């Protein structure tokens, strides 16, 4: 079974985002997170959704640019 929650550091590694950029995405809600005690954790589905959204935006930009 794969992990379902990642630390902020692990989320940064999975997305390739720098610390400040990652925290900005968390604060804006672009990447969902949960808080357990004092820890901020990132669901694996939140990272997948963020990446899928980026891919969809890139595809839409390619499509509109080609039209």
C-alpha positions in Angstrom: 0.0 0.0 0.0 1.4 3.4 -0.9 1.5 6.3 1.4 -1.5 8.7 1.4 0.0 11.7 3.3 3.3 13.4 2.7 5.2 16.0 4.7 5.7 19.5 3.2 9.3 18.5 2.3 8.1 15.4 0.5 5.4 17.3 -1.3 8.0 19.8 -2.5 10.1 17.0 -3.8 7.2 15.3 -5.6 6.2 18.6 -7.3 9.7 20.0 -7.8 8.5 23.3 -6.3 10.8 25.5 -4.1 9.7 26.1 -0.5 8.2 29.6 -0.9 6.4 28.6 -4.1 5.0 25.4 -2.5 3.8 27.4 0.6 2.2 29.9 -1.7 0.3 27.1 -3.5 -0.8 25.8 -0.1 -2.0 29.2 1.1 -4.0 29.9 -2.1 -5.6 26.4 -2.0 -4.0 25.4 -5.3 -2.6 22.4 -3.4 -4.9 21.0 -0.7 -3.5 20.1 2.7 -4.6 18.8 6.1 -3.3 19.7 9.5 -2.8 17.0 12.2 -1.6 18.5 15.4 1.1 21.0 14.4 2.0 19.1 11.2 0.8 20.2 7.8 0.4 17.1 5.5 -0.3 16.8 1.8 -2.6 14.1 0.6 -1.2 12.2 -2.4 -4.5 12.9 -4.2 -3.9 16.7 -3.8 -0.5 16.4 -5.5 -2.0 14.3 -8.3 -4.8 16.8 -8.8 -2.4 19.7 -8.9 -0.2 18.0 -11.6 -3.3 17.0 -13.6 -4.6 20.6 -13.5 -1.2 21.9 -14.7 -1.2 19.4 -17.6 -4.8 20.4 -18.5 -3.9 24.1 -18.5 -0.8 23.4 -20.7 -3.0 21.4 -23.1 -5.6 24.1 -23.2 -2.9 26.7 -23.9 -1.4 24.5 -26.7 -4.9 24.0 -28.2 -5.8 27.7 -28.1 -2.5 28.7 -29.5 -2.7 26.3 -32.4 -6.3 27.4 -33.4 
